Amino acid sequence: MATTVTLSACWFLLFLNGIMLFTLSNKCMFRETSRYILLFNLLLGDTLLIVVSQLIYCLHLFHIRVMYPVCSVLVLFGTLFSRISPLVLAVMSLERYVAVCHPLRHASIMTREITVRTMLGMWIVCFKIALIQNLLILMFPFEQLESLQMTQPCRYIAMFLVPFYEIYNNTNSALVFFVAGLTNIASYVGIVIAARSATTDKVSARKAKSTLLLHLVQLSLSLLSVIYTNILTILSPLLNWVAFNQMQIFLFVCFVLLPRSLSSLVYGLRDRSLRVELIYLFC
Protein backbone atom coordinates (compact mmCIF):
# COMPACT_ATOMS: atom_id res chain seq x y z
CA MET A 1 0.00 0.00 0.00
CA ALA A 2 2.75 2.45 0.97
CA THR A 3 4.65 1.61 -2.19
CA THR A 4 1.56 2.28 -4.32
CA VAL A 5 1.05 5.65 -2.64
CA THR A 6 4.70 6.58 -3.19
CA LEU A 7 4.65 5.59 -6.86
CA SER A 8 1.37 7.43 -7.40
CA ALA A 9 2.75 10.57 -5.75
CA CYS A 10 5.86 10.38 -7.94
CA TRP A 11 3.87 10.03 -11.14
CA PHE A 12 1.53 12.89 -10.18
CA LEU A 13 4.50 15.12 -9.36
CA LEU A 14 6.21 14.21 -12.62
CA PHE A 15 3.00 14.99 -14.50
CA LEU A 16 2.64 18.36 -12.76
CA ASN A 17 6.28 19.27 -13.34
CA GLY A 18 6.00 18.16 -16.95
CA ILE A 19 3.01 20.49 -17.48
CA MET A 20 4.95 23.39 -15.93
CA LEU A 21 8.07 22.68 -18.00
CA PHE A 22 5.94 22.56 -21.14
CA THR A 23 4.29 25.85 -20.21
CA LEU A 24 7.59 27.59 -19.47
CA SER A 25 9.15 26.42 -22.73
CA ASN A 26 6.07 27.05 -24.89
CA LYS A 27 5.45 30.73 -24.16
CA CYS A 28 7.82 33.39 -25.53
CA MET A 29 7.28 35.59 -22.46
CA PHE A 30 8.54 32.83 -20.17
CA ARG A 31 11.51 31.99 -22.41
CA GLU A 32 12.69 35.60 -22.43
CA THR A 33 12.28 36.43 -18.71
CA SER A 34 15.16 35.64 -16.35
CA ARG A 35 13.04 34.50 -13.37
CA TYR A 36 11.16 31.98 -15.52
CA ILE A 37 14.40 30.71 -17.06
CA LEU A 38 15.67 30.10 -13.53
CA LEU A 39 12.41 28.39 -12.58
CA PHE A 40 12.64 26.15 -15.66
CA ASN A 41 16.13 24.99 -14.64
CA LEU A 42 15.01 24.42 -11.04
CA LEU A 43 12.03 22.32 -12.16
CA LEU A 44 14.15 20.44 -14.69
CA GLY A 45 16.73 19.49 -12.05
CA ASP A 46 14.05 18.48 -9.55
CA THR A 47 12.13 16.43 -12.13
CA LEU A 48 15.20 14.54 -13.33
CA LEU A 49 16.28 13.89 -9.74
CA ILE A 50 12.86 12.38 -9.00
CA VAL A 51 13.19 10.13 -12.06
CA VAL A 52 16.67 8.89 -11.06
CA SER A 53 15.75 8.50 -7.37
CA GLN A 54 12.58 6.62 -8.26
CA LEU A 55 14.53 4.30 -10.57
CA ILE A 56 17.10 3.55 -7.86
CA TYR A 57 14.28 3.10 -5.33
CA CYS A 58 12.50 0.59 -7.60
CA LEU A 59 15.73 -1.35 -8.15
CA HIS A 60 16.09 -1.65 -4.39
CA LEU A 61 12.41 -2.43 -3.84
CA PHE A 62 12.35 -5.32 -6.32
CA HIS A 63 15.85 -6.56 -5.39
CA ILE A 64 17.20 -6.04 -8.90
CA ARG A 65 20.98 -6.37 -9.09
CA VAL A 66 22.82 -4.31 -11.70
CA MET A 67 26.49 -3.99 -12.60
CA TYR A 68 28.73 -1.44 -10.90
CA PRO A 69 29.12 0.73 -14.05
CA VAL A 70 25.33 1.01 -14.43
CA CYS A 71 24.85 1.97 -10.78
CA SER A 72 27.74 4.40 -11.06
CA VAL A 73 26.03 6.22 -13.95
CA LEU A 74 22.76 6.43 -11.99
CA VAL A 75 24.57 7.83 -8.97
CA LEU A 76 26.44 10.32 -11.19
CA PHE A 77 23.22 11.80 -12.55
CA GLY A 78 21.59 11.70 -9.12
CA THR A 79 24.50 13.71 -7.70
CA LEU A 80 24.36 16.15 -10.62
CA PHE A 81 20.64 16.87 -10.25
CA SER A 82 20.80 17.13 -6.45
CA ARG A 83 23.57 19.75 -6.62
CA ILE A 84 21.98 21.97 -9.26
CA SER A 85 18.78 22.81 -7.33
CA PRO A 86 20.41 24.62 -4.35
CA LEU A 87 22.59 26.67 -6.71
CA VAL A 88 19.60 27.68 -8.84
CA LEU A 89 17.77 28.72 -5.66
CA ALA A 90 20.77 30.90 -4.78
CA VAL A 91 20.63 32.66 -8.16
CA MET A 92 16.85 33.07 -7.80
CA SER A 93 17.45 34.77 -4.44
CA LEU A 94 19.91 37.17 -6.04
CA GLU A 95 17.41 37.88 -8.82
CA ARG A 96 14.75 38.83 -6.25
CA TYR A 97 17.28 41.01 -4.41
CA VAL A 98 18.16 42.91 -7.57
CA ALA A 99 14.47 43.26 -8.51
CA VAL A 100 13.60 44.84 -5.15
CA CYS A 101 16.76 46.76 -4.23
CA HIS A 102 17.88 47.83 -7.72
CA PRO A 103 14.72 47.85 -9.86
CA LEU A 104 16.11 50.31 -12.41
CA ARG A 105 19.14 48.09 -13.08
CA HIS A 106 17.27 44.77 -12.99
CA ALA A 107 16.63 44.69 -16.74
CA SER A 108 20.32 45.28 -17.53
CA ILE A 109 21.70 42.88 -14.90
CA MET A 110 19.30 39.94 -15.24
CA THR A 111 19.18 39.73 -19.02
CA ARG A 112 18.25 36.54 -20.84
CA GLU A 113 21.80 36.06 -22.13
CA ILE A 114 23.41 36.46 -18.71
CA THR A 115 20.86 34.13 -17.09
CA VAL A 116 21.33 31.42 -19.74
CA ARG A 117 25.12 31.60 -19.47
CA THR A 118 24.93 31.45 -15.66
CA MET A 119 22.71 28.37 -15.78
CA LEU A 120 24.92 26.69 -18.38
CA GLY A 121 27.97 27.36 -16.21
CA MET A 122 26.25 25.89 -13.16
CA TRP A 123 25.25 22.73 -15.00
CA ILE A 124 28.85 22.29 -16.18
CA VAL A 125 30.25 22.84 -12.67
CA CYS A 126 27.79 20.38 -11.11
CA PHE A 127 28.55 17.80 -13.81
CA LYS A 128 32.28 18.11 -13.11
CA ILE A 129 31.65 17.68 -9.37
CA ALA A 130 29.63 14.52 -10.01
CA LEU A 131 32.13 13.20 -12.57
CA ILE A 132 35.11 13.64 -10.25
CA GLN A 133 33.17 11.95 -7.47
CA ASN A 134 32.47 8.95 -9.69
CA LEU A 135 36.05 8.75 -10.94
CA LEU A 136 37.10 8.19 -7.33
CA ILE A 137 35.35 4.82 -7.52
CA LEU A 138 38.14 3.66 -9.87
CA MET A 139 40.44 3.60 -6.83
CA PHE A 140 38.60 0.46 -5.73
CA PRO A 141 40.36 -2.78 -6.87
CA PHE A 142 37.62 -4.11 -9.15
CA GLU A 143 40.10 -6.53 -10.76
CA GLN A 144 40.02 -8.56 -7.55
CA LEU A 145 36.28 -9.19 -7.92
CA GLU A 146 35.03 -12.26 -9.73
CA SER A 147 32.33 -10.19 -11.45
CA LEU A 148 31.20 -6.57 -11.77
CA GLN A 149 27.68 -7.69 -10.85
CA MET A 150 26.65 -6.02 -7.59
CA THR A 151 25.76 -8.26 -4.67
CA GLN A 152 23.33 -5.68 -3.27
CA PRO A 153 20.73 -3.34 -4.83
CA CYS A 154 22.04 -0.14 -6.39
CA ARG A 155 21.97 2.69 -3.87
CA TYR A 156 24.00 5.84 -3.35
CA ILE A 157 25.68 4.36 -0.31
CA ALA A 158 26.52 1.17 -2.21
CA MET A 159 29.05 3.21 -4.20
CA PHE A 160 30.94 4.31 -1.07
CA LEU A 161 33.64 1.79 -1.99
CA VAL A 162 36.61 3.93 -0.98
CA PRO A 163 36.84 6.16 2.12
CA PHE A 164 37.78 9.28 0.15
CA TYR A 165 34.59 8.95 -1.93
CA GLU A 166 32.38 9.59 1.11
CA ILE A 167 34.62 12.42 2.30
CA TYR A 168 34.46 14.11 -1.11
CA ASN A 169 30.68 13.64 -1.31
CA ASN A 170 30.07 15.14 2.15
CA THR A 171 32.49 18.01 1.53
CA ASN A 172 31.03 19.21 -1.76
CA SER A 173 27.48 18.74 -0.41
CA ALA A 174 28.28 20.95 2.58
CA LEU A 175 29.98 23.53 0.35
CA VAL A 176 27.06 23.73 -2.10
CA PHE A 177 24.45 24.15 0.64
CA PHE A 178 26.63 26.62 2.55
CA VAL A 179 27.00 28.85 -0.51
CA ALA A 180 23.30 28.59 -1.35
CA GLY A 181 22.19 29.21 2.24
CA LEU A 182 24.55 32.15 2.73
CA THR A 183 23.40 33.75 -0.54
CA ASN A 184 19.76 33.33 0.41
CA ILE A 185 20.22 34.78 3.88
CA ALA A 186 22.28 37.71 2.57
CA SER A 187 19.61 38.47 -0.05
CA TYR A 188 16.88 38.30 2.59
CA VAL A 189 18.74 40.67 4.92
CA GLY A 190 19.34 43.07 2.02
CA ILE A 191 15.64 43.09 1.14
CA VAL A 192 14.63 43.62 4.79
CA ILE A 193 16.95 46.63 5.02
CA ALA A 194 15.71 47.99 1.68
CA ALA A 195 12.06 47.56 2.77
CA ARG A 196 12.58 50.24 5.42
CA SER A 197 13.42 52.77 2.74
CA ALA A 198 10.64 55.07 1.61
CA THR A 199 11.57 54.59 -2.05
CA THR A 200 11.15 50.81 -2.01
CA ASP A 201 7.95 49.16 -3.22
CA LYS A 202 6.54 47.67 -0.01
CA VAL A 203 4.39 45.09 -1.78
CA SER A 204 7.29 43.79 -3.88
CA ALA A 205 9.55 43.68 -0.83
CA ARG A 206 6.98 41.72 1.17
CA LYS A 207 6.50 39.20 -1.63
CA ALA A 208 10.25 38.87 -2.08
CA LYS A 209 10.76 38.18 1.63
CA SER A 210 8.11 35.46 1.53
CA THR A 211 9.75 33.91 -1.52
CA LEU A 212 13.20 33.87 0.10
CA LEU A 213 11.80 32.28 3.25
CA LEU A 214 10.34 29.54 1.07
CA HIS A 215 13.78 29.18 -0.54
CA LEU A 216 15.28 28.60 2.92
CA VAL A 217 12.66 25.93 3.65
CA GLN A 218 13.47 24.23 0.35
CA LEU A 219 17.19 24.34 1.08
CA SER A 220 16.67 22.87 4.53
CA LEU A 221 14.57 20.02 3.16
CA SER A 222 17.02 19.46 0.32
CA LEU A 223 19.83 19.25 2.85
CA LEU A 224 17.90 16.46 4.56
CA SER A 225 17.82 14.58 1.24
CA VAL A 226 21.63 14.63 1.23
CA ILE A 227 21.79 12.80 4.58
CA TYR A 228 18.95 10.46 3.52
CA THR A 229 21.34 7.59 2.73
CA ASN A 230 23.28 8.12 5.95
CA ILE A 231 20.08 7.76 7.98
CA LEU A 232 19.22 4.55 6.14
CA THR A 233 22.70 3.21 6.90
CA ILE A 234 22.16 3.78 10.63
CA LEU A 235 18.68 2.23 10.61
CA SER A 236 19.56 -0.79 8.48
CA PRO A 237 21.08 -3.00 11.24
CA LEU A 238 18.45 -1.89 13.78
CA LEU A 239 15.28 -2.88 11.89
CA ASN A 240 13.99 -5.98 10.19
CA TRP A 241 13.42 -5.93 6.42
CA VAL A 242 9.70 -5.05 6.58
CA ALA A 243 10.16 -2.21 9.07
CA PHE A 244 13.21 -0.94 7.23
CA ASN A 245 11.32 -0.91 3.92
CA GLN A 246 8.45 1.07 5.46
CA MET A 247 10.89 3.53 7.02
CA GLN A 248 12.69 3.91 3.70
CA ILE A 249 9.41 4.77 1.98
CA PHE A 250 8.57 7.33 4.67
CA LEU A 251 12.00 8.98 4.48
CA PHE A 252 11.90 8.94 0.67
CA VAL A 253 8.62 10.89 0.69
CA CYS A 254 9.78 13.37 3.36
CA PHE A 255 13.37 13.94 2.23
CA VAL A 256 13.22 13.45 -1.56
CA LEU A 257 9.68 13.98 -2.84
CA LEU A 258 8.56 16.79 -0.53
CA PRO A 259 11.43 19.23 -1.27
CA ARG A 260 11.00 18.64 -5.01
CA SER A 261 7.25 19.19 -4.87
CA LEU A 262 7.60 22.65 -3.34
CA SER A 263 8.98 24.17 -6.54
CA SER A 264 5.97 23.32 -8.67
CA LEU A 265 3.41 23.98 -5.93
CA VAL A 266 4.93 27.23 -4.64
CA TYR A 267 5.85 28.89 -7.93
CA GLY A 268 3.00 27.40 -9.93
CA LEU A 269 0.36 28.68 -7.51
CA ARG A 270 1.95 31.95 -6.38
CA ASP A 271 2.92 33.31 -9.81
CA ARG A 272 -0.15 34.87 -11.42
CA SER A 273 1.01 34.63 -15.05
CA LEU A 274 2.04 31.01 -14.67
CA ARG A 275 -1.09 30.15 -12.70
CA VAL A 276 -3.33 31.48 -15.49
CA GLU A 277 -1.52 29.33 -18.07
CA LEU A 278 -1.70 26.22 -15.89
CA ILE A 279 -5.42 26.66 -15.24
CA TYR A 280 -5.96 27.05 -18.99
CA LEU A 281 -4.05 23.84 -19.73
CA PHE A 282 -5.82 21.82 -17.05
CA CYS A 283 -9.27 23.08 -17.99
C-alpha positions as CSV (number, residue, x, y, z in Angstrom):
1,M,0.0,0.0,0.0
2,A,2.7,2.4,1.0
3,T,4.7,1.6,-2.2
4,T,1.6,2.3,-4.3
5,V,1.1,5.6,-2.6
6,T,4.7,6.6,-3.2
7,L,4.6,5.6,-6.9
8,S,1.4,7.4,-7.4
9,A,2.7,10.6,-5.8
10,C,5.9,10.4,-7.9
11,W,3.9,10.0,-11.1
12,F,1.5,12.9,-10.2
13,L,4.5,15.1,-9.4
14,L,6.2,14.2,-12.6
15,F,3.0,15.0,-14.5
16,L,2.6,18.4,-12.8
17,N,6.3,19.3,-13.3
18,G,6.0,18.2,-17.0
19,I,3.0,20.5,-17.5
20,M,5.0,23.4,-15.9
21,L,8.1,22.7,-18.0
22,F,5.9,22.6,-21.1
23,T,4.3,25.9,-20.2
24,L,7.6,27.6,-19.5
25,S,9.1,26.4,-22.7
26,N,6.1,27.0,-24.9
27,K,5.5,30.7,-24.2
28,C,7.8,33.4,-25.5
29,M,7.3,35.6,-22.5
30,F,8.5,32.8,-20.2
31,R,11.5,32.0,-22.4
32,E,12.7,35.6,-22.4
33,T,12.3,36.4,-18.7
34,S,15.2,35.6,-16.3
35,R,13.0,34.5,-13.4
36,Y,11.2,32.0,-15.5
37,I,14.4,30.7,-17.1
38,L,15.7,30.1,-13.5
39,L,12.4,28.4,-12.6
40,F,12.6,26.2,-15.7
41,N,16.1,25.0,-14.6
42,L,15.0,24.4,-11.0
43,L,12.0,22.3,-12.2
44,L,14.2,20.4,-14.7
45,G,16.7,19.5,-12.1
46,D,14.0,18.5,-9.5
47,T,12.1,16.4,-12.1
48,L,15.2,14.5,-13.3
49,L,16.3,13.9,-9.7
50,I,12.9,12.4,-9.0
51,V,13.2,10.1,-12.1
52,V,16.7,8.9,-11.1
53,S,15.7,8.5,-7.4
54,Q,12.6,6.6,-8.3
55,L,14.5,4.3,-10.6
56,I,17.1,3.6,-7.9
57,Y,14.3,3.1,-5.3
58,C,12.5,0.6,-7.6
59,L,15.7,-1.3,-8.2
60,H,16.1,-1.6,-4.4
61,L,12.4,-2.4,-3.8
62,F,12.4,-5.3,-6.3
63,H,15.9,-6.6,-5.4
64,I,17.2,-6.0,-8.9
65,R,21.0,-6.4,-9.1
66,V,22.8,-4.3,-11.7
67,M,26.5,-4.0,-12.6
68,Y,28.7,-1.4,-10.9
69,P,29.1,0.7,-14.1
70,V,25.3,1.0,-14.4
71,C,24.8,2.0,-10.8
72,S,27.7,4.4,-11.1
73,V,26.0,6.2,-13.9
74,L,22.8,6.4,-12.0
75,V,24.6,7.8,-9.0
76,L,26.4,10.3,-11.2
77,F,23.2,11.8,-12.5
78,G,21.6,11.7,-9.1
79,T,24.5,13.7,-7.7
80,L,24.4,16.2,-10.6
81,F,20.6,16.9,-10.2
82,S,20.8,17.1,-6.5
83,R,23.6,19.7,-6.6
84,I,22.0,22.0,-9.3
85,S,18.8,22.8,-7.3
86,P,20.4,24.6,-4.4
87,L,22.6,26.7,-6.7
88,V,19.6,27.7,-8.8
89,L,17.8,28.7,-5.7
90,A,20.8,30.9,-4.8
91,V,20.6,32.7,-8.2
92,M,16.8,33.1,-7.8
93,S,17.5,34.8,-4.4
94,L,19.9,37.2,-6.0
95,E,17.4,37.9,-8.8
96,R,14.8,38.8,-6.3
97,Y,17.3,41.0,-4.4
98,V,18.2,42.9,-7.6
99,A,14.5,43.3,-8.5
100,V,13.6,44.8,-5.2
101,C,16.8,46.8,-4.2
102,H,17.9,47.8,-7.7
103,P,14.7,47.8,-9.9
104,L,16.1,50.3,-12.4
105,R,19.1,48.1,-13.1
106,H,17.3,44.8,-13.0
107,A,16.6,44.7,-16.7
108,S,20.3,45.3,-17.5
109,I,21.7,42.9,-14.9
110,M,19.3,39.9,-15.2
111,T,19.2,39.7,-19.0
112,R,18.2,36.5,-20.8
113,E,21.8,36.1,-22.1
114,I,23.4,36.5,-18.7
115,T,20.9,34.1,-17.1
116,V,21.3,31.4,-19.7
117,R,25.1,31.6,-19.5
118,T,24.9,31.4,-15.7
119,M,22.7,28.4,-15.8
120,L,24.9,26.7,-18.4
121,G,28.0,27.4,-16.2
122,M,26.3,25.9,-13.2
123,W,25.3,22.7,-15.0
124,I,28.8,22.3,-16.2
125,V,30.3,22.8,-12.7
126,C,27.8,20.4,-11.1
127,F,28.5,17.8,-13.8
128,K,32.3,18.1,-13.1
129,I,31.7,17.7,-9.4
130,A,29.6,14.5,-10.0
131,L,32.1,13.2,-12.6
132,I,35.1,13.6,-10.3
133,Q,33.2,11.9,-7.5
134,N,32.5,9.0,-9.7
135,L,36.1,8.8,-10.9
136,L,37.1,8.2,-7.3
137,I,35.4,4.8,-7.5
138,L,38.1,3.7,-9.9
139,M,40.4,3.6,-6.8
140,F,38.6,0.5,-5.7
141,P,40.4,-2.8,-6.9
142,F,37.6,-4.1,-9.2
143,E,40.1,-6.5,-10.8
144,Q,40.0,-8.6,-7.6
145,L,36.3,-9.2,-7.9
146,E,35.0,-12.3,-9.7
147,S,32.3,-10.2,-11.4
148,L,31.2,-6.6,-11.8
149,Q,27.7,-7.7,-10.9
150,M,26.6,-6.0,-7.6
151,T,25.8,-8.3,-4.7
152,Q,23.3,-5.7,-3.3
153,P,20.7,-3.3,-4.8
154,C,22.0,-0.1,-6.4
155,R,22.0,2.7,-3.9
156,Y,24.0,5.8,-3.3
157,I,25.7,4.4,-0.3
158,A,26.5,1.2,-2.2
159,M,29.0,3.2,-4.2
160,F,30.9,4.3,-1.1
161,L,33.6,1.8,-2.0
162,V,36.6,3.9,-1.0
163,P,36.8,6.2,2.1
164,F,37.8,9.3,0.1
165,Y,34.6,8.9,-1.9
166,E,32.4,9.6,1.1
167,I,34.6,12.4,2.3
168,Y,34.5,14.1,-1.1
169,N,30.7,13.6,-1.3
170,N,30.1,15.1,2.1
171,T,32.5,18.0,1.5
172,N,31.0,19.2,-1.8
173,S,27.5,18.7,-0.4
174,A,28.3,20.9,2.6
175,L,30.0,23.5,0.4
176,V,27.1,23.7,-2.1
177,F,24.5,24.1,0.6
178,F,26.6,26.6,2.6
179,V,27.0,28.9,-0.5
180,A,23.3,28.6,-1.3
181,G,22.2,29.2,2.2
182,L,24.5,32.2,2.7
183,T,23.4,33.7,-0.5
184,N,19.8,33.3,0.4
185,I,20.2,34.8,3.9
186,A,22.3,37.7,2.6
187,S,19.6,38.5,0.0
188,Y,16.9,38.3,2.6
189,V,18.7,40.7,4.9
190,G,19.3,43.1,2.0
191,I,15.6,43.1,1.1
192,V,14.6,43.6,4.8
193,I,16.9,46.6,5.0
194,A,15.7,48.0,1.7
195,A,12.1,47.6,2.8
196,R,12.6,50.2,5.4
197,S,13.4,52.8,2.7
198,A,10.6,55.1,1.6
199,T,11.6,54.6,-2.1
200,T,11.2,50.8,-2.0
201,D,8.0,49.2,-3.2
202,K,6.5,47.7,0.0
203,V,4.4,45.1,-1.8
204,S,7.3,43.8,-3.9
205,A,9.6,43.7,-0.8
206,R,7.0,41.7,1.2
207,K,6.5,39.2,-1.6
208,A,10.3,38.9,-2.1
209,K,10.8,38.2,1.6
210,S,8.1,35.5,1.5
211,T,9.8,33.9,-1.5
212,L,13.2,33.9,0.1
213,L,11.8,32.3,3.3
214,L,10.3,29.5,1.1
215,H,13.8,29.2,-0.5
216,L,15.3,28.6,2.9
217,V,12.7,25.9,3.7
218,Q,13.5,24.2,0.4
219,L,17.2,24.3,1.1
220,S,16.7,22.9,4.5
221,L,14.6,20.0,3.2
222,S,17.0,19.5,0.3
223,L,19.8,19.2,2.9
224,L,17.9,16.5,4.6
225,S,17.8,14.6,1.2
226,V,21.6,14.6,1.2
227,I,21.8,12.8,4.6
228,Y,19.0,10.5,3.5
229,T,21.3,7.6,2.7
230,N,23.3,8.1,5.9
231,I,20.1,7.8,8.0
232,L,19.2,4.6,6.1
233,T,22.7,3.2,6.9
234,I,22.2,3.8,10.6
235,L,18.7,2.2,10.6
236,S,19.6,-0.8,8.5
237,P,21.1,-3.0,11.2
238,L,18.5,-1.9,13.8
239,L,15.3,-2.9,11.9
240,N,14.0,-6.0,10.2
241,W,13.4,-5.9,6.4
242,V,9.7,-5.0,6.6
243,A,10.2,-2.2,9.1
244,F,13.2,-0.9,7.2
245,N,11.3,-0.9,3.9
246,Q,8.4,1.1,5.5
247,M,10.9,3.5,7.0
248,Q,12.7,3.9,3.7
249,I,9.4,4.8,2.0
250,F,8.6,7.3,4.7
251,L,12.0,9.0,4.5
252,F,11.9,8.9,0.7
253,V,8.6,10.9,0.7
254,C,9.8,13.4,3.4
255,F,13.4,13.9,2.2
256,V,13.2,13.5,-1.6
257,L,9.7,14.0,-2.8
258,L,8.6,16.8,-0.5
259,P,11.4,19.2,-1.3
260,R,11.0,18.6,-5.0
261,S,7.2,19.2,-4.9
262,L,7.6,22.6,-3.3
263,S,9.0,24.2,-6.5
264,S,6.0,23.3,-8.7
265,L,3.4,24.0,-5.9
266,V,4.9,27.2,-4.6
267,Y,5.8,28.9,-7.9
268,G,3.0,27.4,-9.9
269,L,0.4,28.7,-7.5
270,R,2.0,32.0,-6.4
271,D,2.9,33.3,-9.8
272,R,-0.2,34.9,-11.4
273,S,1.0,34.6,-15.0
274,L,2.0,31.0,-14.7
275,R,-1.1,30.2,-12.7
276,V,-3.3,31.5,-15.5
277,E,-1.5,29.3,-18.1
278,L,-1.7,26.2,-15.9
279,I,-5.4,26.7,-15.2
280,Y,-6.0,27.0,-19.0
281,L,-4.1,23.8,-19.7
282,F,-5.8,21.8,-17.0
283,C,-9.3,23.1,-18.0
